[in-house]
């Protein structure tokens, strides 16, 4: 299982929110590149970079930070937040993203998301399936759609999606543990080959082997790292021993 630390960006700074609420913003570092370099120094190869300004303004905003991290580290970056147009995608890939994540767009404009999938391929496009009470949430989690989570993922799998990031919003940033049952349900009801990336609520090292056991392909860890609930040394050991 891949370990994928998260860097969320507001005003060029590394922040974390709780349950996606911008009013709960906590700044952890003024320099996201510094944070990314520290991850890399501990053997981490992947990074989940979220443009929260972009999510709010509905177009890419923090591509300069993406470019900086991509050019000054070897981290493989998946980038999301506010990607709504072909131009947003072009900028993200040109700035060094290995993959992009589309969440709201996959609900609100299936045609464009399906086109991206076809154009760039399943290894480049991640479906962001963020959920509240098993309904898909959109627009930086500010609204809930009527889409049921599991059928939503199944439908896109039929279109060729293989990578899915699923965040249970009720858990995000709360350090209360991830949604093991939800992830099991998704994996059991999906076709083989789904690369499910668990996100939200990771709070202790012991949860990582459990997520791996369920069959998650990766896990995104944010606040647990920044609040020192999981040490960089523990992550290093997990990566070495997997």
Steps between C-alpha positions, in 0.01 A plus 500: 500500500637839398545770763391835355541804727275795429587865460197729483567852376328827589674831416818308417518347849474143623174470698249243627124532533256294705211344303587727209394812689711800394426667836700228677818583307822436688833602345775243552774641283547813290715305254342194332827416318674461835230254610522305172880475531467362851260231376743404226790487747310228689461271201155617393444493123147639465318822582134602498495874430169681538437851372233617748499848347433330168216293646336820621555704184423209263821525299865418563673758724810357670674349196823687581532300822434180307773600253742583782450165678506301174822665381683487834407150621447161334161453664223362280222752550128461464341842483141604560279793590296706258599322179205579276627555146737353243718804564518425874619149417755624250644737764505225766682251278739763363577604859608146582198306628526125440129455556205729553194442716155600379225507759214747448557499124436124486154564647411827332649449156535131426567573136819697563626257767439204266683688224802551730496132586502409133761760404752452782430142608404336828850535648487880479145573614383424855134502593448700818201336665452690824209390712269612771252235621593299188390783270756671278595851616609772260631860479768469765245300703277804532209310344371145492383345175229237463756255363535179700871435557532133406294510176688821406835320526366190323374709205837667453682169533302381199639804315855399584576679827751305707619751764246628753570723800221470753478737794232457763442865580367429848845360582722749322742683728331356810773248592234246597600218266405425139180346359612136483145374438439745217824404325424128539156558353640690200762234429256212539244656267745615232652316208848358548788735442362802684787697655328649802684773689370553852489855630371668813526422868833316507623555854738221607763278345298184584229603252738468205538119499120471539441713191756291311324181614162625372663549161555876476764582236609815681417723790517877527622630835474865600435628848639187672843591362473871578376435854774237557253215555693298243873566479702525182714216635194274527404579142855431390487159671159419349634577151814292557311201641210480259 
